[in-house]
Amino acid sequence: MGTIGHGYGSEWHLLRHLGYHRNYFSQEVLKVTGGNTIEWLDFKFSPKIVALKNDREFIGLEFIKDMQVQEKWKSFWAQHGNSQNWDAVGKIHFDNRYEWLLVEAKAHMSEIHSDCGAENLTSKQKILLALEKTSQAFGNESKPIEAWLENYYQHANRLAALHFLMNECVPSVNARLLFIYFYGENRKNIKCPQNKEEWLGIDKFCELSKRVHDLFLPVNPLGAEVRSKSNGG
């Protein structure tokens, strides 16, 4: 788990929503995913006895207890260095079945940009192969796969986890991705979107993309209403 800002940043706002506004938050999530109910998993405790670091996020796919899935994941994705760290993980229920919901949250523009930091050649080759398969699954024909290793690597490796669960596992492990974009935060010298239009999106055409959802949430709905009225909305 990264350092949680006091009163700012995506981890802070997600913690607020899961702690103080869970019903409201869950309903907003269900609206964009189409689920009936959602069950959030508790984070694990961390051995670090440090303020705001006594807990840790789920890493990779450790929340799935199926050993066949775990062994296949080891062959698909590099196990050295930092794997996917999920801001939240839930089980979203659809009538008589459930699917995993993997959550990544952002609150300002600089949180989007990330590069692959793998230094081990074998690990980097494994990541590249996994991203190539993922890119094909998402119908990417315009951008070279090397672009997935730079700038938007974090976004790409989240897509890779979804591709793995849905396409590499037999039978498929039903899952969805949820990217949460908080807006309305005010920080000096930090570009923070003030409405959902300021976050950039991509067109989604392929079948797998139907399992990737975007949720735009104001850090404070009441504050968003006040700003809208002051702007003549």
C-alpha atoms as an extended CHARMM CRD file, in Angstrom:
* protein
*
       233  EXT
         1         1  MET       CA              0.0000000000        0.0000000000        0.0000000000  PROA      1               0.0000000000
         2         2  GLY       CA              1.3440000000        3.4250000000       -0.9110000000  PROA      2               0.0000000000
         3         3  THR       CA              1.4720000000        6.3720000000        1.4130000000  PROA      3               0.0000000000
         4         4  ILE       CA             -2.0690000000        7.5970000000        2.0820000000  PROA      4               0.0000000000
         5         5  GLY       CA             -2.4100000000       11.3570000000        1.8840000000  PROA      5               0.0000000000
         6         6  HSD       CA             -4.2180000000       13.0140000000        4.7660000000  PROA      6               0.0000000000
         7         7  GLY       CA             -7.3210000000       14.4970000000        3.1370000000  PROA      7               0.0000000000
         8         8  TYR       CA             -6.2660000000       14.0220000000       -0.4780000000  PROA      8               0.0000000000
         9         9  GLY       CA             -5.4630000000       11.3940000000       -3.1010000000  PROA      9               0.0000000000
        10        10  SER       CA             -7.3260000000        8.4000000000       -4.4850000000  PROA      10              0.0000000000
        11        11  GLU       CA             -6.5220000000        6.0630000000       -1.5750000000  PROA      11              0.0000000000
        12        12  TRP       CA             -7.8450000000        8.5830000000        0.9190000000  PROA      12              0.0000000000
        13        13  HSD       CA            -11.0970000000        9.1680000000       -0.9590000000  PROA      13              0.0000000000
        14        14  LEU       CA            -11.6450000000        5.4590000000       -1.5800000000  PROA      14              0.0000000000
        15        15  LEU       CA            -11.0560000000        4.7590000000        2.1170000000  PROA      15              0.0000000000
        16        16  ARG       CA            -13.6090000000        7.4580000000        2.9690000000  PROA      16              0.0000000000
        17        17  HSD       CA            -16.2000000000        5.9860000000        0.6470000000  PROA      17              0.0000000000
        18        18  LEU       CA            -15.7080000000        2.4170000000        1.8230000000  PROA      18              0.0000000000
        19        19  GLY       CA            -15.7140000000        3.4810000000        5.4850000000  PROA      19              0.0000000000
        20        20  TYR       CA            -18.1590000000        6.3840000000        5.8220000000  PROA      20              0.0000000000
        21        21  HSD       CA            -20.2550000000        6.1570000000        2.6460000000  PROA      21              0.0000000000
        22        22  ARG       CA            -20.2600000000        2.4320000000        1.8070000000  PROA      22              0.0000000000
        23        23  ASN       CA            -23.9550000000        2.1470000000        0.9060000000  PROA      23              0.0000000000
        24        24  TYR       CA            -23.8110000000        5.1900000000       -1.3900000000  PROA      24              0.0000000000
        25        25  PHE       CA            -20.5370000000        3.9860000000       -2.9070000000  PROA      25              0.0000000000
        26        26  SER       CA            -21.7640000000        0.4270000000       -3.4630000000  PROA      26              0.0000000000
        27        27  GLN       CA            -24.9280000000        1.6700000000       -5.1690000000  PROA      27              0.0000000000
        28        28  GLU       CA            -22.8510000000        3.8050000000       -7.5450000000  PROA      28              0.0000000000
        29        29  VAL       CA            -20.6840000000        0.7820000000       -8.3420000000  PROA      29              0.0000000000
        30        30  LEU       CA            -23.7350000000       -1.3970000000       -8.9750000000  PROA      30              0.0000000000
        31        31  LYS       CA            -25.1530000000        1.2260000000      -11.3360000000  PROA      31              0.0000000000
        32        32  VAL       CA            -22.1870000000        1.0120000000      -13.6990000000  PROA      32              0.0000000000
        33        33  THR       CA            -21.6280000000       -2.7590000000      -13.4170000000  PROA      33              0.0000000000
        34        34  GLY       CA            -25.2520000000       -3.9190000000      -13.4640000000  PROA      34              0.0000000000
        35        35  GLY       CA            -24.8470000000       -6.1630000000      -10.4220000000  PROA      35              0.0000000000
        36        36  ASN       CA            -27.4450000000       -6.8740000000       -7.7460000000  PROA      36              0.0000000000
        37        37  THR       CA            -25.3110000000       -6.7150000000       -4.5980000000  PROA      37              0.0000000000
        38        38  ILE       CA            -21.6410000000       -6.4170000000       -3.7520000000  PROA      38              0.0000000000
        39        39  GLU       CA            -19.4860000000       -7.8570000000       -0.9880000000  PROA      39              0.0000000000
        40        40  TRP       CA            -16.1930000000       -6.0490000000       -0.3040000000  PROA      40              0.0000000000
        41        41  LEU       CA            -13.1690000000       -8.0230000000        0.8470000000  PROA      41              0.0000000000
        42        42  ASP       CA            -11.2610000000       -6.8090000000        3.8910000000  PROA      42              0.0000000000
        43        43  PHE       CA             -7.6280000000       -5.9050000000        3.3370000000  PROA      43              0.0000000000
        44        44  LYS       CA             -4.9380000000       -7.9440000000        5.0160000000  PROA      44              0.0000000000
        45        45  PHE       CA             -3.0020000000       -6.6910000000        8.0220000000  PROA      45              0.0000000000
        46        46  SER       CA              0.6100000000       -5.7280000000        7.4650000000  PROA      46              0.0000000000
        47        47  PRO       CA              3.5040000000       -6.5410000000        9.7980000000  PROA      47              0.0000000000
        48        48  LYS       CA              4.6310000000       -2.9110000000        9.5080000000  PROA      48              0.0000000000
        49        49  ILE       CA              3.6890000000       -1.1350000000       12.7360000000  PROA      49              0.0000000000
        50        50  VAL       CA              3.5420000000        2.2990000000       11.1690000000  PROA      50              0.0000000000
        51        51  ALA       CA              0.6520000000        4.7570000000       11.0410000000  PROA      51              0.0000000000
        52        52  LEU       CA             -1.4910000000        4.1500000000        7.9430000000  PROA      52              0.0000000000
        53        53  LYS       CA              0.7570000000        1.2190000000        6.9570000000  PROA      53              0.0000000000
        54        54  ASN       CA             -0.6810000000       -1.4330000000        9.2550000000  PROA      54              0.0000000000
        55        55  ASP       CA             -2.7050000000       -2.7590000000        6.3330000000  PROA      55              0.0000000000
        56        56  ARG       CA             -1.8660000000       -3.8170000000        2.8000000000  PROA      56              0.0000000000
        57        57  GLU       CA             -3.6410000000       -4.1000000000       -0.5100000000  PROA      57              0.0000000000
        58        58  PHE       CA             -4.2750000000       -7.3460000000       -2.3310000000  PROA      58              0.0000000000
        59        59  ILE       CA             -1.3680000000       -8.1610000000       -4.6180000000  PROA      59              0.0000000000
        60        60  GLY       CA             -1.7050000000       -9.9450000000       -7.9450000000  PROA      60              0.0000000000
        61        61  LEU       CA             -4.4390000000      -12.5630000000       -7.7210000000  PROA      61              0.0000000000
        62        62  GLU       CA             -3.7410000000      -13.7760000000       -4.1860000000  PROA      62              0.0000000000
        63        63  PHE       CA             -7.4200000000      -13.4070000000       -3.2420000000  PROA      63              0.0000000000
        64        64  ILE       CA             -8.2720000000      -16.3650000000       -5.5150000000  PROA      64              0.0000000000
        65        65  LYS       CA             -7.6940000000      -19.6130000000       -3.6160000000  PROA      65              0.0000000000
        66        66  ASP       CA             -7.8150000000      -21.9640000000       -6.6180000000  PROA      66              0.0000000000
        67        67  MET       CA             -4.2800000000      -23.4180000000       -6.8700000000  PROA      67              0.0000000000
        68        68  GLN       CA             -4.6460000000      -24.1810000000      -10.5920000000  PROA      68              0.0000000000
        69        69  VAL       CA             -5.3480000000      -20.4980000000      -11.2160000000  PROA      69              0.0000000000
        70        70  GLN       CA             -2.3670000000      -19.5230000000       -9.0790000000  PROA      70              0.0000000000
        71        71  GLU       CA              0.0100000000      -21.8580000000      -10.9170000000  PROA      71              0.0000000000
        72        72  LYS       CA             -1.1830000000      -20.6530000000      -14.3060000000  PROA      72              0.0000000000
        73        73  TRP       CA             -0.8320000000      -17.0300000000      -13.1550000000  PROA      73              0.0000000000
        74        74  LYS       CA              2.8160000000      -17.6890000000      -12.2590000000  PROA      74              0.0000000000
        75        75  SER       CA              3.5040000000      -18.8300000000      -15.8040000000  PROA      75              0.0000000000
        76        76  PHE       CA              1.5630000000      -15.9050000000      -17.3160000000  PROA      76              0.0000000000
        77        77  TRP       CA              2.8450000000      -12.9450000000      -15.2710000000  PROA      77              0.0000000000
        78        78  ALA       CA              6.2560000000      -12.0800000000      -13.8010000000  PROA      78              0.0000000000
        79        79  GLN       CA              6.4690000000      -12.8820000000      -10.0900000000  PROA      79              0.0000000000
        80        80  HSD       CA              9.5020000000      -10.7050000000       -9.3380000000  PROA      80              0.0000000000
        81        81  GLY       CA              9.1510000000       -7.0410000000       -8.4350000000  PROA      81              0.0000000000
        82        82  ASN       CA              5.8340000000       -5.2920000000       -7.9720000000  PROA      82              0.0000000000
        83        83  SER       CA              2.7220000000       -7.0580000000       -9.2010000000  PROA      83              0.0000000000
        84        84  GLN       CA             -0.7550000000       -5.5070000000       -9.5280000000  PROA      84              0.0000000000
        85        85  ASN       CA             -1.7920000000       -3.8190000000       -6.2740000000  PROA      85              0.0000000000
        86        86  TRP       CA             -5.5790000000       -3.4840000000       -6.1100000000  PROA      86              0.0000000000
        87        87  ASP       CA             -7.1670000000       -0.5000000000       -4.3680000000  PROA      87              0.0000000000
        88        88  ALA       CA            -10.1710000000       -2.6770000000       -3.5500000000  PROA      88              0.0000000000
        89        89  VAL       CA            -11.4810000000       -6.1530000000       -4.3680000000  PROA      89              0.0000000000
        90        90  GLY       CA            -15.0810000000       -7.2710000000       -4.1690000000  PROA      90              0.0000000000
        91        91  LYS       CA            -17.4710000000      -10.0250000000       -5.1500000000  PROA      91              0.0000000000
        92        92  ILE       CA            -20.2850000000       -8.6380000000       -7.2430000000  PROA      92              0.0000000000
        93        93  HSD       CA            -23.4270000000      -10.7770000000       -7.3440000000  PROA      93              0.0000000000
        94        94  PHE       CA            -25.6280000000      -11.2740000000      -10.4090000000  PROA      94              0.0000000000
        95        95  ASP       CA            -28.6930000000      -13.3340000000       -9.4450000000  PROA      95              0.0000000000
        96        96  ASN       CA            -27.2870000000      -16.8400000000       -8.7980000000  PROA      96              0.0000000000
        97        97  ARG       CA            -23.6050000000      -16.1850000000       -9.5610000000  PROA      97              0.0000000000
        98        98  TYR       CA            -20.8120000000      -13.8450000000       -8.5330000000  PROA      98              0.0000000000
        99        99  GLU       CA            -17.8750000000      -12.2630000000      -10.3270000000  PROA      99              0.0000000000
       100       100  TRP       CA            -14.6780000000      -10.7320000000       -8.9900000000  PROA      100             0.0000000000
       101       101  LEU       CA            -14.5260000000       -6.9490000000       -9.0920000000  PROA      101             0.0000000000
       102       102  LEU       CA            -11.0270000000       -5.4930000000       -9.2650000000  PROA      102             0.0000000000
       103       103  VAL       CA            -10.7790000000       -1.7880000000       -8.4650000000  PROA      103             0.0000000000
       104       104  GLU       CA             -8.2270000000        0.8730000000       -9.4020000000  PROA      104             0.0000000000
       105       105  ALA       CA             -8.8360000000        4.4630000000       -8.2460000000  PROA      105             0.0000000000
       106       106  LYS       CA             -7.3670000000        7.8100000000       -9.3560000000  PROA      106             0.0000000000
       107       107  ALA       CA             -7.8070000000       11.3740000000       -8.1250000000  PROA      107             0.0000000000
       108       108  HSD       CA             -5.3640000000       13.4460000000      -10.1870000000  PROA      108             0.0000000000
       109       109  MET       CA             -3.7290000000       13.2890000000      -13.6110000000  PROA      109             0.0000000000
       110       110  SER       CA             -0.2410000000       12.2950000000      -12.4980000000  PROA      110             0.0000000000
       111       111  GLU       CA             -1.6160000000        9.0720000000      -10.9860000000  PROA      111             0.0000000000
       112       112  ILE       CA             -2.4120000000        7.8080000000      -14.4800000000  PROA      112             0.0000000000
       113       113  HSD       CA              1.1470000000        7.8060000000      -15.8230000000  PROA      113             0.0000000000
       114       114  SER       CA              3.4150000000        4.8730000000      -15.0160000000  PROA      114             0.0000000000
       115       115  ASP       CA              6.1770000000        2.8860000000      -16.7150000000  PROA      115             0.0000000000
       116       116  CYS       CA              7.1870000000       -0.7450000000      -16.4130000000  PROA      116             0.0000000000
       117       117  GLY       CA             10.0610000000       -0.8760000000      -13.9370000000  PROA      117             0.0000000000
       118       118  ALA       CA             11.0300000000       -4.5060000000      -14.5060000000  PROA      118             0.0000000000
       119       119  GLU       CA             14.8160000000       -4.8370000000      -14.7080000000  PROA      119             0.0000000000
       120       120  ASN       CA             15.0640000000       -8.6200000000      -14.9060000000  PROA      120             0.0000000000
       121       121  LEU       CA             15.1530000000       -9.5630000000      -18.5930000000  PROA      121             0.0000000000
       122       122  THR       CA             13.1620000000      -12.7710000000      -18.1150000000  PROA      122             0.0000000000
       123       123  SER       CA             10.4710000000      -10.9100000000      -16.1550000000  PROA      123             0.0000000000
       124       124  LYS       CA             10.2830000000       -8.1470000000      -18.7510000000  PROA      124             0.0000000000
       125       125  GLN       CA              9.9170000000      -10.6740000000      -21.5890000000  PROA      125             0.0000000000
       126       126  LYS       CA              7.1380000000      -12.4630000000      -19.7040000000  PROA      126             0.0000000000
       127       127  ILE       CA              5.3400000000       -9.1510000000      -19.1230000000  PROA      127             0.0000000000
       128       128  LEU       CA              5.7340000000       -8.1920000000      -22.7790000000  PROA      128             0.0000000000
       129       129  LEU       CA              4.2730000000      -11.5170000000      -23.9400000000  PROA      129             0.0000000000
       130       130  ALA       CA              1.3570000000      -11.1750000000      -21.5140000000  PROA      130             0.0000000000
       131       131  LEU       CA              0.6530000000       -7.6340000000      -22.7270000000  PROA      131             0.0000000000
       132       132  GLU       CA              0.8040000000       -8.7610000000      -26.3550000000  PROA      132             0.0000000000
       133       133  LYS       CA             -1.8860000000      -11.3720000000      -25.6600000000  PROA      133             0.0000000000
       134       134  THR       CA             -3.9080000000       -8.7850000000      -23.7470000000  PROA      134             0.0000000000
       135       135  SER       CA             -3.5650000000       -6.2130000000      -26.5090000000  PROA      135             0.0000000000
       136       136  GLN       CA             -4.8850000000       -8.7040000000      -29.0610000000  PROA      136             0.0000000000
       137       137  ALA       CA             -7.7700000000       -9.6470000000      -26.7710000000  PROA      137             0.0000000000
       138       138  PHE       CA             -8.7770000000       -5.9950000000      -26.5510000000  PROA      138             0.0000000000
       139       139  GLY       CA             -8.5910000000       -5.5530000000      -30.3250000000  PROA      139             0.0000000000
       140       140  ASN       CA             -5.6120000000       -3.1940000000      -30.3190000000  PROA      140             0.0000000000
       141       141  GLU       CA             -4.3160000000       -2.7810000000      -33.8590000000  PROA      141             0.0000000000
       142       142  SER       CA             -3.1300000000        0.8190000000      -33.8570000000  PROA      142             0.0000000000
       143       143  LYS       CA             -0.5150000000        1.1700000000      -31.1030000000  PROA      143             0.0000000000
       144       144  PRO       CA              2.7240000000       -0.8300000000      -30.8240000000  PROA      144             0.0000000000
       145       145  ILE       CA              2.8320000000       -3.0330000000      -27.7370000000  PROA      145             0.0000000000
       146       146  GLU       CA              5.9240000000       -1.1900000000      -26.4670000000  PROA      146             0.0000000000
       147       147  ALA       CA              3.6270000000        1.7630000000      -25.7340000000  PROA      147             0.0000000000
       148       148  TRP       CA              1.8760000000       -0.4090000000      -23.1730000000  PROA      148             0.0000000000
       149       149  LEU       CA              5.1340000000       -0.5520000000      -21.1840000000  PROA      149             0.0000000000
       150       150  GLU       CA              5.3650000000        3.2220000000      -20.8830000000  PROA      150             0.0000000000
       151       151  ASN       CA              3.1000000000        5.9900000000      -19.6270000000  PROA      151             0.0000000000
       152       152  TYR       CA              0.0240000000        3.7790000000      -19.1600000000  PROA      152             0.0000000000
       153       153  TYR       CA              1.6560000000        0.5770000000      -17.9480000000  PROA      153             0.0000000000
       154       154  GLN       CA             -0.4050000000        0.3970000000      -14.7530000000  PROA      154             0.0000000000
       155       155  HSD       CA             -3.6390000000        0.6030000000      -16.7210000000  PROA      155             0.0000000000
       156       156  ALA       CA             -2.3220000000       -2.0230000000      -19.1440000000  PROA      156             0.0000000000
       157       157  ASN       CA             -1.3060000000       -4.5100000000      -16.4680000000  PROA      157             0.0000000000
       158       158  ARG       CA             -4.7820000000       -4.2530000000      -14.9230000000  PROA      158             0.0000000000
       159       159  LEU       CA             -6.2440000000       -5.1340000000      -18.3100000000  PROA      159             0.0000000000
       160       160  ALA       CA             -3.8230000000       -8.0630000000      -18.4320000000  PROA      160             0.0000000000
       161       161  ALA       CA             -5.1980000000       -9.4470000000      -15.1710000000  PROA      161             0.0000000000
       162       162  LEU       CA             -8.7310000000       -9.3230000000      -16.5840000000  PROA      162             0.0000000000
       163       163  HSD       CA             -7.6360000000      -10.9760000000      -19.8230000000  PROA      163             0.0000000000
       164       164  PHE       CA             -5.9010000000      -13.7200000000      -17.8570000000  PROA      164             0.0000000000
       165       165  LEU       CA             -8.9430000000      -14.5390000000      -15.7430000000  PROA      165             0.0000000000
       166       166  MET       CA            -11.4030000000      -14.4710000000      -18.6330000000  PROA      166             0.0000000000
       167       167  ASN       CA             -9.3200000000      -15.9290000000      -21.4650000000  PROA      167             0.0000000000
       168       168  GLU       CA             -6.2920000000      -17.7880000000      -20.1410000000  PROA      168             0.0000000000
       169       169  CYS       CA             -8.0370000000      -19.6850000000      -17.3390000000  PROA      169             0.0000000000
       170       170  VAL       CA            -10.0490000000      -22.7820000000      -18.2240000000  PROA      170             0.0000000000
       171       171  PRO       CA            -12.7810000000      -22.5540000000      -17.1670000000  PROA      171             0.0000000000
       172       172  SER       CA            -12.9020000000      -18.7580000000      -17.1430000000  PROA      172             0.0000000000
       173       173  VAL       CA            -12.8290000000      -16.9680000000      -13.8060000000  PROA      173             0.0000000000
       174       174  ASN       CA            -15.5340000000      -14.3380000000      -14.2380000000  PROA      174             0.0000000000
       175       175  ALA       CA            -14.2360000000      -10.9070000000      -13.3430000000  PROA      175             0.0000000000
       176       176  ARG       CA            -14.6380000000       -7.2180000000      -14.0550000000  PROA      176             0.0000000000
       177       177  LEU       CA            -12.4050000000       -4.1650000000      -13.8200000000  PROA      177             0.0000000000
       178       178  LEU       CA            -13.5730000000       -0.9150000000      -12.2880000000  PROA      178             0.0000000000
       179       179  PHE       CA            -11.5680000000        2.2640000000      -12.7710000000  PROA      179             0.0000000000
       180       180  ILE       CA            -12.7130000000        4.9790000000      -10.3680000000  PROA      180             0.0000000000
       181       181  TYR       CA            -11.9170000000        8.6070000000      -11.1420000000  PROA      181             0.0000000000
       182       182  PHE       CA            -12.5140000000       11.0020000000       -8.2730000000  PROA      182             0.0000000000
       183       183  TYR       CA            -12.9730000000       14.6390000000       -9.1810000000  PROA      183             0.0000000000
       184       184  GLY       CA            -13.3610000000       17.9100000000       -7.3340000000  PROA      184             0.0000000000
       185       185  GLU       CA            -10.1810000000       17.7550000000       -5.2700000000  PROA      185             0.0000000000
       186       186  ASN       CA             -8.1880000000       20.9690000000       -4.9280000000  PROA      186             0.0000000000
       187       187  ARG       CA             -4.4160000000       20.7410000000       -4.4930000000  PROA      187             0.0000000000
       188       188  LYS       CA             -1.7320000000       23.2970000000       -5.1420000000  PROA      188             0.0000000000
       189       189  ASN       CA              0.3980000000       22.5840000000       -8.2280000000  PROA      189             0.0000000000
       190       190  ILE       CA             -1.4540000000       19.2960000000       -8.8880000000  PROA      190             0.0000000000
       191       191  LYS       CA             -3.8000000000       18.8670000000      -11.8430000000  PROA      191             0.0000000000
       192       192  CYS       CA             -7.0400000000       17.5250000000      -10.3360000000  PROA      192             0.0000000000
       193       193  PRO       CA            -10.0760000000       17.1720000000      -12.6410000000  PROA      193             0.0000000000
       194       194  GLN       CA            -13.0920000000       19.1460000000      -11.4360000000  PROA      194             0.0000000000
       195       195  ASN       CA            -15.6550000000       17.1760000000      -13.4410000000  PROA      195             0.0000000000
       196       196  LYS       CA            -15.8520000000       13.8500000000      -15.2490000000  PROA      196             0.0000000000
       197       197  GLU       CA            -15.3130000000       15.4300000000      -18.6810000000  PROA      197             0.0000000000
       198       198  GLU       CA            -11.7340000000       16.2970000000      -17.7090000000  PROA      198             0.0000000000
       199       199  TRP       CA            -10.7830000000       12.6080000000      -17.4220000000  PROA      199             0.0000000000
       200       200  LEU       CA             -9.7960000000       11.0370000000      -20.7550000000  PROA      200             0.0000000000
       201       201  GLY       CA            -11.5510000000        7.8570000000      -21.8610000000  PROA      201             0.0000000000
       202       202  ILE       CA            -11.1090000000        5.3630000000      -24.7200000000  PROA      202             0.0000000000
       203       203  ASP       CA            -13.6010000000        3.8760000000      -27.1470000000  PROA      203             0.0000000000
       204       204  LYS       CA            -14.6170000000        0.3430000000      -26.2900000000  PROA      204             0.0000000000
       205       205  PHE       CA            -15.6970000000       -2.0650000000      -28.9940000000  PROA      205             0.0000000000
       206       206  CYS       CA            -14.5970000000       -5.6180000000      -28.2010000000  PROA      206             0.0000000000
       207       207  GLU       CA            -16.4230000000       -8.1350000000      -26.0190000000  PROA      207             0.0000000000
       208       208  LEU       CA            -13.8170000000       -8.0740000000      -23.2370000000  PROA      208             0.0000000000
       209       209  SER       CA            -14.1180000000       -4.2920000000      -22.9380000000  PROA      209             0.0000000000
       210       210  LYS       CA            -17.6940000000       -4.7430000000      -21.7470000000  PROA      210             0.0000000000
       211       211  ARG       CA            -16.1450000000       -5.9720000000      -18.5050000000  PROA      211             0.0000000000
       212       212  VAL       CA            -14.1710000000       -2.7590000000      -17.9860000000  PROA      212             0.0000000000
       213       213  HSD       CA            -16.1670000000       -0.0440000000      -16.2350000000  PROA      213             0.0000000000
       214       214  ASP       CA            -15.4630000000        3.6110000000      -15.4770000000  PROA      214             0.0000000000
       215       215  LEU       CA            -16.9920000000        5.3260000000      -12.4670000000  PROA      215             0.0000000000
       216       216  PHE       CA            -16.6420000000        9.0840000000      -12.0140000000  PROA      216             0.0000000000
       217       217  LEU       CA            -17.2640000000       10.1790000000       -8.4390000000  PROA      217             0.0000000000
       218       218  PRO       CA            -17.1130000000       13.6220000000       -6.8390000000  PROA      218             0.0000000000
       219       219  VAL       CA            -15.0140000000       13.6740000000       -3.6720000000  PROA      219             0.0000000000
       220       220  ASN       CA            -18.0200000000       15.4680000000       -2.1580000000  PROA      220             0.0000000000
       221       221  PRO       CA            -21.3900000000       15.3270000000       -4.0040000000  PROA      221             0.0000000000
       222       222  LEU       CA            -22.6510000000       18.3930000000       -2.1110000000  PROA      222             0.0000000000
       223       223  GLY       CA            -19.6150000000       20.3930000000       -3.1700000000  PROA      223             0.0000000000
       224       224  ALA       CA            -20.1520000000       19.3010000000       -6.7770000000  PROA      224             0.0000000000
       225       225  GLU       CA            -23.7290000000       20.6100000000       -6.6370000000  PROA      225             0.0000000000
       226       226  VAL       CA            -22.5660000000       23.9770000000       -5.3040000000  PROA      226             0.0000000000
       227       227  ARG       CA            -19.9700000000       24.3210000000       -8.0760000000  PROA      227             0.0000000000
       228       228  SER       CA            -22.5550000000       23.3980000000      -10.7110000000  PROA      228             0.0000000000
       229       229  LYS       CA            -24.9790000000       26.0550000000       -9.4930000000  PROA      229             0.0000000000
       230       230  SER       CA            -22.2540000000       28.7070000000       -9.3150000000  PROA      230             0.0000000000
       231       231  ASN       CA            -21.3900000000       27.9250000000      -12.9400000000  PROA      231             0.0000000000
       232       232  GLY       CA            -24.9870000000       28.3440000000      -14.0280000000  PROA      232             0.0000000000
       233       233  GLY       CA            -25.8010000000       24.5910000000      -14.0970000000  PROA      233             0.0000000000
